[in-house]
Amino acid sequence: METKYLQFNSADLSLAGELIRQGELVAFPTETVYGLGANALDVRAVSSTYVAKGRPSDNPLIVHVWDKSQIYEIAREVSADAEKIVDQVMPASLTVVLPKRDTISDVITAGLDTVAIRMPSSVQAREFLRYAQVPVTAPSANLSGRPSPTSWQRVRDDMDGRVAAILCGEDCNVGIESTVLDLSGAHPLILRPGVVTAQQIEQVLGKSVEVVTNPKSKVNSPGVRYRHYAPKVPMALDLSGDVAKLTAYYDGLVKQGFTPVLLVEQPQSYGNRNVYPIGSTDEQVAQALFENLRILEEKYDYIVASFTSNTAFGQSILNRLVRAAGNNII
């Protein structure tokens, strides 16, 4: 199909909303990554998302809303804890998992009795969702397994010809996907870490929040079960920041015939080797992470990344790096 490239004006937003209601796919910006939108009330449209992405059908989707009242139309039960999160935290880079109403298809939830719901903090995202007039499922707008897109140009790279339209909005200022918080059971569980940390949620709820570290132990969260974020070239990850170790690893790759690059925190420390800055703060690293992987895969045939932050947000970034490297830790 021919993909339309739309702007954030009333005419184009009206068209984007109409396309959603007609069952078409529309990519749009959020503060985390670009999403691939489909009408959550249209099973055929939702199913076409899996086809466009090449996404496994047992991987649940997040339903996006623009107004808090929509949450009660999607969730069968909203617990007291969920009420606190909705009232005090949303809109945010946070997805909550709640028991679903029958209006939400099993195609969205991969057969589970829970649904993941998010209200983005991005003004542009909520504006589009308001024009859509329906709840919208929206996984990241990339081919399954690839680094998520944080600009409309990267959406074009993966989705041109596969979707009806791309809303050409702002670059994403968070850069990694939302925190997924399961509030469907007796105890709050973080199924996928993000910029909203367990500590922040604990402050709101006044109780401890468990972080699930083994994705196989829970599957009712989008984006935790399958290989994600991977560049087209091999990747290794170092957690020490040891310049001598990284230099030796790089030189070993060169001897094997690779043209590697070091994605590191102090690029000036590696002489005349191929280096690229990963960022000096957690926020910088997260915002540029997926874009950096896409840039480097085009120029080099092996990426060696190093990341040493021990902050709560840093652990969320590390989650993405480990998966992008296929658990290849050096």
Salt bridges, closest charged atoms under 4 A:
GLU31 OE2 - ARG118 NH1 2.81
ASP58 OD2 - ARG225 NH1 3.10
GLU77 OE2 - ARG76 NE 3.88
ASP81 OD2 - LYS207 NZ 2.89
ASP106 OD1 - LYS100 NZ 3.47
ASP113 OD2 - ARG76 NH2 3.23
ASP157 OD2 - ARG154 NH1 3.05
ASP158 OD2 - ARG294 NH2 2.91
GLU177 OE1 - ARG320 NE 3.62
ASP182 OD2 - LYS218 NZ 3.66
ASP238 OD1 - LYS245 NZ 2.84
ASP251 OD1 - ARG273 NE 2.94
GLU291 OE1 - ARG154 NE 2.91
GLU297 OE2 - ARG146 NH2 2.58
GLU298 OE2 - ARG154 NH1 3.19
